[in-house]
Amino acid sequence: MMQRMGLSMEGIPNVEEVIIRTSTKEIIVENPEVAALDLHGQKIFQVTGQITEKKIEKKMEIPEEDVRLVADQTSKSMEEAQKALEETGGDLAKAILLLQAKG
């Protein structure tokens, strides 16, 4: 009946792990059973298994010239300036004030 409707379904053997990655997390399916459904050339996957989630922490990319500016303005190291910029979300003025307040 499925073939008459243009559907075909088959299991995918030996799948070890399925990872679904979004901008904020990873959904990891361990020991999955995966079936692929072909509907007129369009693939649909059915995945079952044990799920774990992991948050993704993206490290902010701070331009080197910003780090150098903060370091020069505060007489701090490049590492300290980088850390201050990360803490302040890349805000130059806040990073400078933060480092100046620390002395």
C-alpha positions, -999 to +999 in steps of 0.1 A: +000+000+000+028+024+009+045+017-025+012+026-043+013+059-025+049+066-036+063+058-001+092+036+007+106+030+042+138+013+052+159+011+084+194+025+085+217-001+101+247+005+124+238+041+134+258+049+166+246+084+174+223+112+160+230+148+169+206+176+162+224+209+166+205+242+171+220+276+178+217+271+216+218+234+222+226+199+209+201+171+212+220+138+212+202+105+205+223+076+217+217+040+206+192+053+180+170+033+157+167+053+125+142+047+096+143+067+064+110+073+046+112+083+010+082+103-002+085+112-038+122+119-035+119+137-002+136+120+028+119+119+062+139+104+091+123+088+121+147+086+151+141+069+184+165+063+213+178+078+245+180+116+244+204+139+262+207+177+257+237+198+260+238+236+260+261+253+235+282+281+248+295+302+219+326+321+227+323+357+216+347+367+189+364+399+199+385+417+173+422+419+183+422+457+178+395+460+205+416+439+228+447+460+221+427+492+227+414+481+260+448+468+271+465+501+261+439+523+278+441+503+311+478+493+311+466+457+315+477+425+296+460+414+264+446+384+283+430+406+310+416+429+283+402+399+264+385+386+295+370+420+304+356+423+269+341+389+271+325+397+305+310+430+291+297+415+259+323+433+238+315+468+251+348+487+250+338+514+275+324+490+300+355+468+297+378+498+303+358+509+333+358+473+347+396+470+345+401+505+359+379+496+389+399+465+396+430+487+398 
